[in-house]
Amino acid sequence: MQKSFKSNYFCRDMGKIKDIFTGEHRKFAWFVVITTALFAGSWLIGPGNTVIKWVKAKNEISHQEKQMEMYRQQIADMDESIEDLKNNKDSLEKFARERFNFAVPGEDVYLVEE
């Protein structure tokens, strides 16, 4: 049975790679591999500006952007409530009675806690 072209090509390349690490330049090849691995490792987890810190910073920025949007929505809701209180005397009276327990002189106020 004959091997496919990809299989032959892959095996031939693997043989070349194997020769690099066992041939006369093996010390240099291992030096390159180890140096590259150390560089990549220090870039990923070492001190300073690393990929892990980039990911954490991106997550923090995303979280803060969501928080900012929530606060913008709360501000818009409060602005709407303020406009309603400014323009509608009945809603202002209701707000004062409910929030601050205001009462008309001579009126009794009863607080019921649930």
C-alpha positions in Angstrom: 0.0 0.0 0.0 1.4 3.4 -0.9 1.4 6.4 1.5 -0.4 9.6 0.5 1.6 12.6 -0.6 0.8 14.5 2.7 2.0 11.6 4.7 5.3 11.3 2.8 5.8 15.0 2.9 5.2 15.2 6.7 7.5 12.2 7.4 10.3 13.7 5.2 10.0 17.1 7.1 10.0 15.3 10.5 13.2 13.6 9.4 14.8 17.0 8.7 13.7 18.4 12.0 15.0 15.3 13.8 18.3 15.7 11.9 18.6 19.3 13.1 18.3 18.3 16.8 20.7 15.3 16.5 23.2 16.6 13.9 26.3 18.7 14.3 24.3 21.9 15.0 22.2 20.4 17.8 23.6 22.6 20.5 22.6 25.7 18.5 19.2 24.3 17.7 18.5 23.5 21.4 19.8 27.0 22.3 17.3 28.6 19.9 14.4 26.5 21.1 15.1 27.1 24.8 15.8 30.8 24.3 12.5 31.2 22.3 10.6 29.2 25.0 12.0 31.5 27.8 11.2 34.6 25.8 7.7 33.4 25.2 7.3 32.4 28.8 8.5 35.7 30.1 6.2 37.5 27.7 3.2 35.5 28.9 3.8 35.4 32.7 6.9 37.5 33.5 7.1 40.8 35.2 6.1 44.0 33.5 3.7 44.4 30.6 2.5 40.8 29.9 -0.3 39.1 28.0 -2.0 38.2 31.3 -2.0 41.8 32.4 -3.5 42.8 29.1 -6.3 40.3 29.5 -7.0 41.5 33.1 -7.0 45.1 31.9 -9.4 44.4 29.1 -11.7 42.6 31.5 -11.5 45.5 33.9 -12.3 48.0 31.2 -15.2 46.0 30.0 -16.6 45.8 33.6 -16.2 49.5 34.1 -17.8 50.3 30.7 -20.9 48.2 31.8 -20.9 50.1 35.1 -20.7 53.4 33.3 -23.7 52.5 31.2 -25.7 51.4 34.3 -24.9 54.8 35.9 -25.9 56.7 32.8 -29.2 54.9 32.8 -29.7 55.7 36.5 -28.9 59.4 35.8 -31.4 59.4 33.0 -34.1 57.9 35.3 -33.3 60.4 38.0 -33.5 63.3 35.5 -36.8 62.1 34.3 -38.0 61.9 38.0 -36.8 65.4 38.7 -38.6 66.8 35.6 -41.8 65.0 36.7 -41.4 66.5 40.2 -40.8 70.0 38.8 -43.8 69.9 36.5 -46.4 67.9 38.5 -47.4 69.2 41.9 -49.3 66.1 42.8 -46.3 63.9 42.2 -44.2 66.3 44.2 -46.6 66.0 47.2 -46.8 62.2 46.9 -43.0 62.0 46.8 -42.6 64.3 49.9 -45.2 62.3 51.8 -43.7 58.9 51.0 -40.1 59.7 51.2 -39.9 62.2 54.0 -43.1 61.5 55.9 -44.4 65.0 55.3 -47.9 65.9 56.3 -50.4 68.7 56.1 -50.7 70.6 59.4 -53.3 68.9 61.6 -52.9 65.6 59.7 -51.8 62.5 61.6 -49.1 60.3 60.0 -48.9 56.6 60.8 -45.9 54.6 59.8 -46.4 50.9 59.1 -43.3 48.8 58.8 -43.4 45.5 57.0 
